[in-house]
């Protein structure tokens, strides 16, 4: 499954083998996408991608968007969400572990980006997508209802 996602993600966006005018060459597009996928859990700067393609940051950003239809940051975010959905579906990792594994700085940021992208929180998505997953609330330390605490 991960191999299929990677194969699809690495495929040049152009319908033919020739690059779009103003876009990346197929080799540079593949190189940039592979670097992103290899380092998805890390903080990868656009400058590093541009250097790997022997282009300036601004030229790389324009050409990448022309080739893929997305800015480098948006393409990275899309791949991180796709990877998170894979991990949610196939593992029992906590959302915190998944957020860090996918390169988000923390769970709150991950939940915000995931919800904005998918229209549903990662927890609700997990409950919907994973058979047998039931929403459970963590046990709170609050006193049971009807019991008064001495103050």
HELIX and SHEET records of a PDB file:
HELIX    1   1 UNK A    2  UNK A   10  1                                   9    
HELIX    2   2 UNK A   26  UNK A   38  1                                  13    
HELIX    3   3 UNK A   46  UNK A   52  1                                   7    
HELIX    4   4 UNK A   57  UNK A   68  1                                  12    
HELIX    5   5 UNK A   72  UNK A   90  1                                  19    
HELIX    6   6 UNK A   95  UNK A  101  1                                   7    
HELIX    7   7 UNK A  107  UNK A  118  1                                  12    
HELIX    8   8 UNK A  122  UNK A  129  1                                   8    
END                                                                             
